[in-house]
């Protein structure tokens, strides 16, 4: 009997956890715009030498009051416009932006430690469709004061 009860609780918990992600996402309170603490340019340049060739790529987060550009070497790009919003939970910022071309909401988790930033995409949603959880690689960026001064004018 105990095995049956334990098994039932585990199965219900697993099934329930799959559906609760979308419900919690829908109930989250979002603040319009972007958080002041993260505004600016955050960049990670990567240089890779392949024989006599040099490959330079950059991961970046460019965050202004009303717009965001996220570019990573992993192939993902998100451009937020009018529909940029965020919320904070336990020191982690959750950013939501709308990519007009693909008609997609992008969700990015951001953690700041001084002049360093870690960002990771955690979900996507197309209008009229349920929230889709995504597991993306984490990207570690550093604050770029020169680029930030131009961006925040």
Number of C-alpha atoms within 10 A of each C-alpha: 6 7 8 9 10 11 12 12 12 12 12 11 11 11 11 11 11 11 10 11 13 14 12 9 12 11 8 10 11 14 14 15 21 22 18 10 8 20 19 23 24 24 22 18 12 11 11 10 9 8 6 5 8 10 9 10 13 14 21 24 25 21 23 20 16 15 19 25 16 18 18 18 14 10 7 11 14 22 18 21 16 14 15 23 22 20 18 16 7 6 11 14 20 21 25 26 26 24 19 14 7 9 11 16 21 24 24 20 19 20 18 17 9 8 12 14 18 16 23 18 23 18 18 19 16 15 9 6 9 13 19 14 15 14 9 14 12 14 20 18 21 20 20 17 13 10 14 17 11 10 15 13 6
